[in-house]
């Protein structure tokens, strides 16, 4: 029997929202699958674009689910943004921190001085802005970011995810808040988080392995999967979050995952594609057949025989038998 998928890799870099949890609750099968992967020798690092909490807070949340996680095994986009800013600013430089607690903590840990929006309103100057997600971010906070950027401050967004999966549905993400500032100042920010490779590169260093030994897991094509491609890592699109098979079928080459799975239980199973019987778009397919059909669809798109809309339509009404 073929080896399970995870046996090919020494480490996992796993997204959180839409992969491990949705809001406060764990996603079904995720905790058991990641626990098993860790028990079998894979070093699991969690890399998230959600910058609202500190790595210690995130690690504590994961431990509540029963996962064994060190604080250092969580890398967020605030840390990536602070790392990039610290590379060009002088030590102790003042940076406007817009977002949750994770933004200010990351700046401090990078040797920079976080400035709150209230302090900025009271006249404290800043050299840069680090903007991340925070549930309590106010319009006046976004205004301070805009004023600073318009005044010449360097603008770093932790990420530009437009939406955020929650237990109640899809909420506006940091990208939506960044968009409000962009509309006001007319310029685009630098971006630290996925799809930029920095977060993945930091996570790989935590694992102590090369990129080709790492499997990146995510639910978003334009951030998790594209980021893995840029970082030179194989990737898994797990269909428990934002994107589905139809989205994957329509994805540009730089956003195509190496593997597609229904949920994280598939890490412990051999990964196969039934090339001999891919089925048709209206059959109830096995996962093996669906994967083969996806691969064939990408080949047709690349050959100019099918456009992205046609690829998406092929999978829109597709029924795949649960593993």
C-alpha positions, 0 to 999 in steps of 0.5 A: 500500500502506498505511503500516506501523504504526510509521509512525504514531508518533514514539516507542515505549515498550516493555516488556521482560519478555515483549516483548523478552526472557524471562529472559536470552534475547531473544524471537524477532523482537524485536531485529530489529523494534526495530532496524528501528523505530529505524532508521526514525526512531522513538525507542525508550524501554524502560519496565519494571515490573521494578525489580531492576536499574539502568537502566544494567544493563538497557541493557547487557543490551539492548546484548548483544542488539545493540540500540543503547540509551543508559542514559537510554533505560531507565525502570523503576518504581524511578525512578518510585517514587523520583520520586514519593517525592522530590516529598513528602519532604525532600531526603536523607530516609531510605527503606527500599530493599527489592528489587534494586540498582535500588531503591537507585540510583533513590533516590540519583538522586532525592536520597533516602538509601536504607536497607538492610533490615539497617540498618533491623534495626539501628535506623536509622529511615526515613520511607518504604519503596520496595519493588521486585522482587529475586531475593534478597529475603528474608522478613526484608526483607519483615518490615522493610518491614512494621515500617516501614509499621506504624510510619507510614512511607509505603509505595510499591510499584514495581509489583504484577505478580503474576508474572514471565515467565522462560526457565523459566516464570512466577515470582512477581513483585513483586506477590506479595511486596507481597501478603505485606507487605499481609497483615501490615500490613492496608493497601495501598501506593501504586503507582508503576509501570504501570498508573499513568501515571508511568513512561509519562510519564517515558518520553515526556519522554525522547522529547521528544514528546506522548503521542499521538505515542507507541506503548506496547508490552506483554504485560500487559493490567492493567499495560502496556495499562491504563497506556497508556490512563491516559497517553493513549497508543495501545497494542499488546498483543504475544502473546509474553508473559503474555496472549493473545487470549482474555484480550484479549477478556475485558478491561474497556474500560480494559484494551483495546489499540489494536492486537493483534499476534502478535509485533513483526514486525507493527510493520513491516506495515500493521495491518488488520482484515477487517471483511467476514469475521470468521469464526467461533470455530472457524475458522482465521482470518487475523490480520486476521479475528481482530482484526475478531472481537475488535473485534466481541466488545468491541462485544457486551460493551459492548452487554450482549449477551455477558459476559466469560466468553463473550468469553473462551470465543469465543477459547479454541479459536481458531486464527489462522494465523501471519503 
